[in-house]
Each structure stands twice: as structure tokens, then as C-alpha cells.
Amino acid sequence: MQREKQSVHPQSQPPYYLYGTKALNMAYMNIHALNNGFIGAPHFRSMCKLLGYQGIAVVIEELLKIVKSLLQGTIAQYVKTLMTVMPKVCKLPLYDYGSTGVLEYYQAQLRDIIQYPDVKTEMFQSFREIGNALLFCLLIEQALSQEEVCDLLEAAPFQNILPRIYCKDGEKPETKLKRLEAKYSPLQVVPNIERLGTPKQASIAREGDLLTKERLCCGLSIFETILQRIRGFMLESEEQASIWIGPNRMPPPNGVIYVDECFEFHRLWSALQFIYCIPVGDGEFTIEELFGEGLNWSGATMIALLGQHKRFEALDFSYHLLKVQRVDGRDELVRGIPLKRMVDRIRRFQVLNSQIFSILSKFLTNANGDANTVEHVKCFQPPIHPAMATAQANSAPIYMRAAILLQQQQRLKE
């Protein structure tokens, strides 16, 4: 009877076994506080372990659907609307005007864009969502690659992958290699199961060995494929392509590229970058606090995918203001905008854009590796004197636009 009572009423445990002590709870709280308030590498490593390949594929596919709906829906409508209020021609002013004159010129030229009510709210939020989706895919691939490398290193002794042999003077590498092979031979899974197990077990072991060896980090890239998918969304049809690269029916006036004309997406992004480089007043939230780096990632990625990277860096409005201010060194208040503070912000965003473009170039260069094996040189006619222009009026103009070539390449792939 006494034993039955003990089984029915077990002896109560001390509370600290069930709930911990105050000191222990504080210690765990401090440990977990290191991963609170941000999303970074530890969280992505946990997601990789939790989701696996299939889960990650589902998440990325859903993100691509969101990106496609934004590019072909909300952002496309905003780009169409803002392109109508962009100045048809917006030149890079001469250095003679000074940085104050350049700033006033761009304020006047971009007045309609600056005063557009939805730029700093709905439009920037849509760009931010695309940029955050890109960053998520990039970070999840980095975390997945680290997990795969660890798996490959841990599985190496069981797959007859031996470490590099170090030999002292007078030692023969063949002898040490045979010694290592004999040492690790009992650990090799596939040969041992083929020798001692059933045919079904041997088949399962070979399949498991193959799945262990064939990993994405061994030459495949998720982010590279995502970039190609996004490029396909932007150049899916002629109507979609005309939004980002301008109408194809008008060749550049100089016969090479558009310099002062505002037809391509990088010119609109230059105007948007000019807006978020304007310093805010005291007590107001900056663009970085509201939208983070996702805004910059989306714009830079779209420019890189459209082949407008070099033109953006050469013809950007804010970069030109930065160059002029570095020459004259002025620090004045121009229509309520502190010039020096704005130039400092432009420089910070320039550094950030350069870092983003360098990261993207690695993936885009790998994607176009076959095309880069042969360097293609385009030859243009020299400028023609007006007296000779009438004689050659019937000759077709020679011009090249990287975006049009990009569109033609996309059509060939389809």
C-alpha cells in the first residue's frame, strides 16, 4: 500500500528543477539577448536547419512572386507616372556654376519629382520590399553554403576524402598516403556496406553518398538564378522593357548612348537618389531609419540587371554635385538645404552603391561567363562636319544601347 501511494503521489521536486533559479534565468536571458533586436547570420543558420532545401525553395518562390507583382504592378505604374514629369533633358551643369548653382539647377529641374506625394511613402516602401527580398535570398544562400561546407568537411573521412599530406624532408608522400588510407578504410561507408550488406543497403548507401557530395556550394548559386529571374520579369515583353529602357524607336542623338535625355530607368533613380540625399530636419526620421538598405539594394540591382551601371555612375545627378563641391569646397544654405551635409550624405550612399554593385558583379559575371570569353568591340563613326552631313544624310545611324542588346538576348533565350 505504501508503494502504491508513492506511485500515485510522487515526491515533489524542488522548484528550481522545474523553473530554474533567478540567477539561471538571468544568465539565459543575457545569452539570448545577443540575438534580439536584429536579423542576422545566427537566424539564417537556424532557418536553413529548420527549412531544408525544399522549405527554402518554397520561401524563395513565394518571394519571387511578390517581386514580380511589385515590378510589373505598383513600381511599374509609379515609374510610368514619374517618367512623364521628369524633364526631357537634364544636363550635367558646368563646374563654372559652382556647387550652389548645380544644387539650385537640380532643385528646379526635379521640382515635380521632389513634390510628388507618394515618393517617400508608397514608392520607397515598394522598392524596400524588393531590396529586402534580395537581401534575404543572398543571406540565406550564404548561411546554406556555410552549413554545406561543414557537412562536407564532417563527411570527408567517411567518403575517402583525405586531408592534404604534409611531408618532411626525406619522407615519401606515397607511404604516408597508404598509411592514411589504411587508417580511414574502416570508416568508408559505401565500400564497407557493399562488401558486408545487402544490395538494397548498398544502393541506399550510394544514393546517400551522392546526395552528400552534390551540394549547391560546389559551383551552383541560388542568388545568381534569382537575379536572372528578376531580369526576366523586367524584360518579359516589349511593353515591360520599354518602361525600364525607354522607347526603342528613338536612337540617341549622339549615335552612341543617351547622355542628357531622361528615357532610361537609371535617370529616374538618379532623381530619387537626389531626393533621399536631401538632409532632414531635427526630429525627423531619415530615409535610412525608415527604409534601411533595402531601398538602395533594389535600385542598384535593377540598374545592374538592365546594364545601366556604368551610365548611372557617370551621369548621376548627386555624384556630379559631389564632384563639383569637392572642387569649390562651399558650405552654404541653398534654399533651405545645407550643402555640406547633403554632400556628406551623397558620399555615404556612393560608397554603399559601390559595395552593392561589386557584390552583384560577381554573380552577374558568373552568369555571363560564356559571353565574356570573347571581347566584343563596337566601332562608331567619328563626328561628321555639318558641311558633310547632308551628303551622308541617307546613311543609317550607328548606335548601340546595352539595354536593347540585353532585350534581344532575352528574346533569343526564350
C-alpha positions as CSV (number, residue, x, y, z in Angstrom):
1,M,0.0,0.0,0.0
2,Q,2.8,2.3,0.8
3,R,4.4,1.7,-2.6
4,E,1.1,2.4,-4.4
5,K,0.8,5.7,-2.5
6,Q,4.3,6.6,-3.6
7,S,3.5,5.9,-7.2
8,V,0.2,7.8,-7.1
9,H,1.7,10.7,-5.2
10,P,5.3,11.1,-6.5
11,Q,7.7,13.1,-4.4
12,S,7.5,16.8,-5.3
13,Q,10.7,18.1,-6.9
14,P,12.4,21.3,-5.8
15,P,11.1,24.3,-7.8
16,Y,14.5,25.2,-9.3
17,Y,14.5,21.8,-11.1
18,L,11.2,22.8,-12.8
19,Y,11.5,26.5,-13.3
20,G,15.2,27.3,-12.7
21,T,16.6,29.9,-10.4
22,K,16.6,33.7,-10.8
23,A,20.3,33.7,-11.5
24,L,20.0,31.0,-14.1
25,N,17.1,32.7,-15.8
26,M,19.0,36.0,-15.9
27,A,22.0,34.2,-17.4
28,Y,19.9,32.6,-20.2
29,M,18.2,36.0,-20.8
30,N,21.6,37.7,-21.3
31,I,22.7,34.9,-23.7
32,H,19.5,35.1,-25.8
33,A,19.6,38.9,-25.7
34,L,22.6,38.7,-28.1
35,N,20.2,37.6,-30.9
36,N,17.4,40.0,-30.2
37,G,16.6,43.2,-32.0
38,F,18.1,42.3,-35.4
39,I,18.1,39.6,-38.1
40,G,21.5,38.3,-39.0
41,A,23.7,35.2,-39.5
42,P,22.5,33.2,-36.5
43,H,18.9,33.5,-37.5
44,F,19.6,32.5,-41.1
45,R,21.6,29.5,-40.0
46,S,18.6,28.4,-37.8
47,M,16.3,28.9,-40.8
48,C,18.5,26.7,-43.0
49,K,18.5,23.9,-40.5
50,L,14.7,24.2,-39.9
51,L,13.5,24.6,-43.5
52,G,15.9,22.4,-45.5
53,Y,16.2,22.5,-49.3
54,Q,12.5,22.1,-50.0
55,G,11.4,24.7,-47.5
56,I,14.0,27.3,-48.7
57,A,12.8,26.7,-52.3
58,V,9.2,27.3,-51.3
59,V,10.1,30.5,-49.5
60,I,12.2,31.9,-52.4
61,E,9.5,31.0,-54.9
62,E,6.9,33.0,-52.9
63,L,9.3,35.9,-52.6
64,L,9.8,35.9,-56.4
65,K,6.0,36.1,-56.9
66,I,5.9,39.2,-54.6
67,V,8.8,40.7,-56.5
68,K,7.2,40.1,-59.8
69,S,3.9,41.6,-58.7
70,L,5.7,44.7,-57.5
71,L,7.9,45.1,-60.6
72,Q,5.0,44.7,-63.0
73,G,2.4,46.3,-60.9
74,T,3.0,49.0,-58.3
75,I,6.5,50.1,-59.2
76,A,5.8,49.9,-63.0
77,Q,2.9,52.3,-62.5
78,Y,5.0,54.7,-60.4
79,V,7.8,54.7,-62.9
80,K,5.5,55.4,-65.8
81,T,3.9,58.3,-63.9
82,L,7.2,59.8,-62.8
83,M,8.8,59.5,-66.3
84,T,6.0,61.8,-67.6
85,V,7.0,64.5,-65.1
86,M,10.8,64.0,-65.5
87,P,12.5,66.7,-67.6
88,K,13.0,65.5,-71.1
89,V,16.6,66.8,-71.0
90,C,18.6,67.2,-67.7
91,K,22.2,68.1,-68.4
92,L,25.2,68.0,-66.1
93,P,26.0,71.7,-65.4
94,L,29.5,73.0,-65.9
95,Y,31.8,73.4,-63.0
96,D,31.8,77.2,-63.6
97,Y,28.4,77.4,-61.9
98,G,29.7,76.1,-58.6
99,S,28.1,73.6,-56.3
100,T,25.4,76.1,-55.2
101,G,24.4,76.7,-58.8
102,V,24.4,72.9,-59.5
103,L,22.2,72.3,-56.5
104,E,19.7,75.0,-57.5
105,Y,19.6,73.7,-61.0
106,Y,18.7,70.2,-59.9
107,Q,16.2,71.5,-57.5
108,A,14.4,73.4,-60.3
109,Q,14.7,70.5,-62.8
110,L,13.4,67.9,-60.3
111,R,10.8,70.0,-58.6
112,D,7.9,67.9,-59.8
113,I,9.6,64.7,-58.6
114,I,10.5,66.1,-55.2
115,Q,6.9,67.3,-54.7
116,Y,5.3,64.1,-55.7
117,P,3.4,62.9,-52.6
118,D,3.9,59.1,-52.8
119,V,7.6,59.1,-53.5
120,K,8.8,58.9,-49.8
121,T,5.9,56.6,-48.8
122,E,4.4,54.0,-51.1
123,M,7.0,54.1,-53.8
124,F,10.0,53.8,-51.5
125,Q,8.2,51.1,-49.5
126,S,7.7,49.0,-52.7
127,F,11.4,49.4,-53.5
128,R,12.3,48.4,-50.0
129,E,10.3,45.2,-50.2
130,I,12.2,44.2,-53.3
131,G,15.5,45.0,-51.7
132,N,14.7,43.1,-48.5
133,A,13.7,40.1,-50.6
134,L,17.0,40.2,-52.4
135,L,19.0,40.5,-49.2
136,F,17.0,37.6,-47.7
137,C,17.9,35.4,-50.6
138,L,21.6,36.4,-50.5
139,L,21.9,35.9,-46.8
140,I,20.0,32.6,-46.8
141,E,22.4,31.3,-49.6
142,Q,25.4,32.4,-47.5
143,A,24.1,30.6,-44.5
144,L,23.2,27.5,-46.5
145,S,26.7,27.4,-48.1
146,Q,28.3,27.5,-44.6
147,E,26.2,24.6,-43.5
148,E,27.0,22.6,-46.6
149,V,30.7,23.2,-46.2
150,C,30.5,22.0,-42.6
151,D,28.6,18.9,-43.7
152,L,31.2,18.1,-46.4
153,L,34.1,18.5,-44.0
154,E,32.4,16.3,-41.4
155,A,31.6,13.6,-44.1
156,A,35.1,13.7,-45.7
157,P,36.6,10.8,-43.6
158,F,33.6,8.6,-44.5
159,Q,33.9,9.3,-48.2
160,N,37.6,8.5,-48.7
161,I,38.4,12.3,-49.0
162,L,41.7,12.5,-47.2
163,P,43.4,15.7,-46.0
164,R,46.5,17.1,-47.8
165,I,49.6,15.2,-46.8
166,Y,52.5,17.1,-45.1
167,C,55.9,15.5,-45.7
168,K,59.1,16.4,-44.0
169,D,62.4,16.3,-45.8
170,G,63.2,12.7,-46.8
171,E,59.6,11.4,-46.4
172,K,57.8,9.8,-49.2
173,P,54.2,11.0,-49.8
174,E,53.2,7.6,-51.2
175,T,54.0,5.9,-47.9
176,K,52.1,8.4,-45.8
177,L,49.1,8.3,-48.2
178,K,48.9,4.5,-48.0
179,R,49.1,4.8,-44.2
180,L,46.2,7.3,-44.1
181,E,44.1,5.1,-46.5
182,A,44.6,2.1,-44.2
183,K,43.8,4.2,-41.2
184,Y,40.5,5.6,-42.6
185,S,39.4,2.5,-44.6
186,P,37.2,1.1,-41.8
187,L,35.2,4.4,-41.8
188,Q,34.4,4.4,-45.5
189,V,30.6,3.8,-45.6
190,V,29.9,2.8,-49.2
191,P,32.7,0.1,-49.7
192,N,32.0,-1.5,-46.3
193,I,28.3,-1.7,-46.9
194,E,28.8,-3.0,-50.5
195,R,31.1,-5.7,-49.0
196,L,29.0,-6.7,-45.9
197,G,25.5,-5.5,-46.6
198,T,22.6,-6.4,-48.9
199,P,22.2,-5.0,-52.5
200,K,19.4,-2.7,-51.2
201,Q,21.6,-1.4,-48.4
202,A,24.4,-0.8,-50.9
203,S,22.1,1.1,-53.2
204,I,20.8,3.3,-50.4
205,A,24.4,4.0,-49.2
206,R,25.5,5.1,-52.8
207,E,22.5,7.4,-53.0
208,G,23.3,8.9,-49.6
209,D,26.9,9.4,-50.6
210,L,25.9,11.1,-53.8
211,L,23.5,13.4,-52.0
212,T,26.2,14.3,-49.6
213,K,28.7,15.2,-52.3
214,E,26.4,17.1,-54.6
215,R,25.8,20.4,-52.8
216,L,24.9,23.8,-54.0
217,C,28.2,25.3,-52.7
218,C,30.1,23.1,-55.2
219,G,29.5,25.5,-58.0
220,L,25.8,26.4,-58.1
221,S,24.3,29.7,-56.9
222,I,20.8,30.4,-55.8
223,F,21.2,34.2,-55.9
224,E,22.5,34.1,-59.5
225,T,19.4,32.3,-60.6
226,I,17.2,34.8,-58.7
227,L,18.8,37.7,-60.5
228,Q,18.2,36.1,-63.8
229,R,14.5,35.5,-62.9
230,I,14.1,39.2,-61.9
231,R,15.7,40.3,-65.1
232,G,13.2,38.2,-67.0
233,F,10.4,39.9,-65.1
234,M,11.6,43.3,-66.2
235,L,12.1,42.3,-69.8
236,E,9.2,39.9,-70.1
237,S,7.6,41.8,-73.0
238,E,8.3,44.8,-75.2
239,E,5.8,46.8,-73.1
240,Q,7.6,45.9,-69.9
241,A,11.0,46.5,-71.4
242,S,10.0,50.0,-72.6
243,I,9.3,51.0,-69.0
244,W,12.9,50.4,-67.9
245,I,15.0,51.1,-71.0
246,G,12.8,53.6,-72.8
247,P,11.3,53.5,-76.3
248,N,13.3,51.7,-78.9
249,R,12.2,53.8,-81.8
250,M,14.4,56.8,-81.0
251,P,18.1,56.4,-81.4
252,P,20.4,58.6,-79.2
253,P,21.1,62.0,-80.7
254,N,24.9,61.4,-80.5
255,G,24.6,58.0,-82.1
256,V,26.0,56.1,-79.0
257,I,24.1,56.5,-75.7
258,Y,21.7,58.8,-74.1
259,V,23.6,61.4,-72.1
260,D,21.2,64.3,-71.2
261,E,17.9,62.6,-72.2
262,C,15.8,61.1,-69.4
263,F,14.4,57.9,-71.0
264,E,16.1,55.1,-69.1
265,F,15.5,53.9,-65.5
266,H,18.9,55.0,-64.2
267,R,17.9,58.6,-64.8
268,L,14.8,58.3,-62.7
269,W,16.8,56.5,-59.9
270,S,19.2,59.4,-60.0
271,A,16.3,61.8,-59.3
272,L,15.1,59.5,-56.5
273,Q,18.6,59.3,-55.0
274,F,18.8,63.1,-55.1
275,I,15.6,63.2,-53.1
276,Y,16.7,60.9,-50.3
277,C,20.2,62.5,-50.1
278,I,18.5,65.8,-49.0
279,P,19.1,66.2,-45.2
280,V,16.1,66.1,-43.0
281,G,15.4,68.5,-40.1
282,D,15.8,67.9,-36.4
283,G,13.5,65.3,-35.0
284,E,12.6,63.8,-38.4
285,F,13.3,60.3,-39.5
286,T,16.0,59.8,-42.2
287,I,15.5,57.6,-45.2
288,E,17.9,55.1,-43.6
289,E,15.8,54.8,-40.5
290,L,12.6,54.4,-42.4
291,F,13.6,52.0,-45.2
292,G,17.1,50.7,-44.4
293,E,19.4,49.5,-47.1
294,G,16.7,47.6,-48.9
295,L,15.9,50.7,-50.8
296,N,19.4,51.0,-52.2
297,W,19.7,47.3,-53.0
298,S,16.6,47.4,-55.1
299,G,17.6,50.4,-57.2
300,A,21.2,49.2,-57.7
301,T,20.1,45.7,-58.6
302,M,17.6,46.9,-61.2
303,I,20.2,49.2,-62.7
304,A,22.8,46.4,-62.8
305,L,20.3,43.9,-64.4
306,L,19.4,46.5,-67.1
307,G,23.0,47.0,-68.0
308,Q,22.9,50.7,-66.9
309,H,25.5,50.5,-64.1
310,K,28.3,52.5,-65.8
311,R,25.9,55.1,-67.2
312,F,24.4,55.6,-63.7
313,E,27.8,56.2,-62.1
314,A,28.9,58.6,-64.9
315,L,25.7,60.6,-65.2
316,D,24.2,60.6,-61.8
317,F,22.9,64.0,-60.5
318,S,24.1,63.6,-56.9
319,Y,27.5,62.3,-57.9
320,H,28.0,65.3,-60.1
321,L,27.1,67.6,-57.3
322,L,29.6,65.8,-55.1
323,K,32.4,66.3,-57.7
324,V,31.7,70.0,-58.1
325,Q,31.6,70.6,-54.3
326,R,34.9,68.8,-53.8
327,V,36.4,71.4,-56.2
328,D,35.0,74.6,-54.8
329,G,34.5,73.4,-51.2
330,R,31.5,75.6,-50.5
331,D,29.3,75.2,-47.4
332,E,26.2,77.3,-47.8
333,L,22.5,77.1,-47.2
334,V,20.8,76.7,-50.6
335,R,17.0,77.1,-50.5
336,G,16.9,75.6,-47.0
337,I,19.3,72.7,-47.8
338,P,22.7,72.7,-46.1
339,L,25.1,71.9,-48.9
340,K,27.9,70.3,-46.9
341,R,25.5,67.9,-45.1
342,M,23.9,66.9,-48.3
343,V,27.3,66.2,-49.9
344,D,28.3,64.1,-47.0
345,R,25.2,62.0,-47.4
346,I,25.8,61.6,-51.1
347,R,29.3,60.3,-50.4
348,R,27.9,57.7,-47.9
349,F,25.4,56.5,-50.4
350,Q,28.0,56.4,-53.1
351,V,30.2,54.1,-51.0
352,L,27.1,51.9,-50.3
353,N,26.2,51.7,-54.0
354,S,29.7,50.8,-55.0
355,Q,29.7,47.9,-52.5
356,I,26.3,46.7,-53.8
357,F,27.5,46.9,-57.4
358,S,30.7,45.0,-56.6
359,I,28.7,42.2,-54.9
360,L,26.2,42.0,-57.9
361,S,29.0,42.0,-60.4
362,K,30.4,38.7,-59.0
363,F,27.1,36.9,-59.6
364,L,26.3,38.6,-63.0
365,T,29.9,38.0,-64.2
366,N,29.5,34.3,-63.4
367,A,26.1,34.2,-65.1
368,N,27.6,35.7,-68.3
369,G,30.9,33.8,-68.1
370,D,30.5,32.2,-71.6
371,A,29.8,35.6,-73.2
372,N,32.8,37.2,-71.6
373,T,35.3,34.8,-73.1
374,V,35.3,36.8,-76.3
375,E,35.6,40.6,-76.0
376,H,33.3,42.4,-78.4
377,V,34.3,45.8,-79.6
378,K,31.8,48.2,-81.2
379,C,33.2,50.8,-83.6
380,F,31.4,54.1,-84.1
381,Q,31.8,56.6,-86.8
382,P,33.7,59.8,-85.9
383,P,31.7,63.1,-85.7
384,I,30.7,64.4,-89.1
385,H,31.3,68.0,-90.1
386,P,28.0,69.9,-90.8
387,A,29.1,70.5,-94.3
388,M,29.4,66.8,-94.9
389,A,26.3,65.8,-93.0
390,T,24.0,66.5,-96.0
391,A,26.0,64.2,-98.2
392,Q,25.6,61.3,-95.7
393,A,22.1,62.0,-94.7
394,N,20.8,58.8,-96.2
395,S,23.2,56.6,-94.3
396,A,21.7,54.8,-91.4
397,P,22.9,55.9,-87.9
398,I,25.1,53.6,-86.0
399,Y,24.2,53.4,-82.3
400,M,24.3,50.9,-79.5
401,R,22.3,50.6,-76.4
402,A,23.3,47.9,-73.9
403,A,19.7,47.6,-72.7
404,I,18.4,46.9,-76.2
405,L,21.1,44.3,-76.7
406,L,20.0,42.8,-73.4
407,Q,16.4,42.6,-74.5
408,Q,17.4,40.9,-77.8
409,Q,19.5,38.4,-75.8
410,Q,16.5,37.7,-73.6
411,R,14.3,37.0,-76.7
412,L,16.8,34.6,-78.1
413,K,16.8,32.7,-74.9
414,E,13.1,32.4,-75.0
